[in-house]
Amino acid sequence: MKELFLKRWFSFLIIIFFSFTIFSGCMPETGEKTKEGAALGALIDKNNRWRGAVIGAAAGALVGGTAGYIMDKAAKEAATTKKPVTYISEDKIQKVYAKPVKSEGSCEWVTVQYYEYGKLVKEEKRLICPN
């Protein structure tokens, strides 16, 4: 009986692990925020650290995914309009700045900068091509 339970538990953990691997590959921006959220959640929920870590990781992934989406949107808009684009969160904590750098055929190189609390957190250059 115990052996059957362990096999099922192990199978469940493998499925969860591969699910996280598959889904995290789609959004590279979420990784850092997920870790931060998990650590914060574990600190907040002192009675059950695992529960806090899971809740925090989910919240962190949501924030990271949103930031990644906004960075993509700003880069595409800057490439299309060929003008700098700035997005600032309502609470003024986060800012995304995208600036077209140079053209390459029908594509546009765009520098995207992500700021939190006025400090540069991430900067990357992206090649944006029309569909």
Beta strands, then each sheet from edge to edge (+ up, - down):
strand 1: 85-88
strand 2: 94-104
strand 3: 107-116
strand 4: 119-128
sheet 1: 1+ 2- 3+ 4-
end
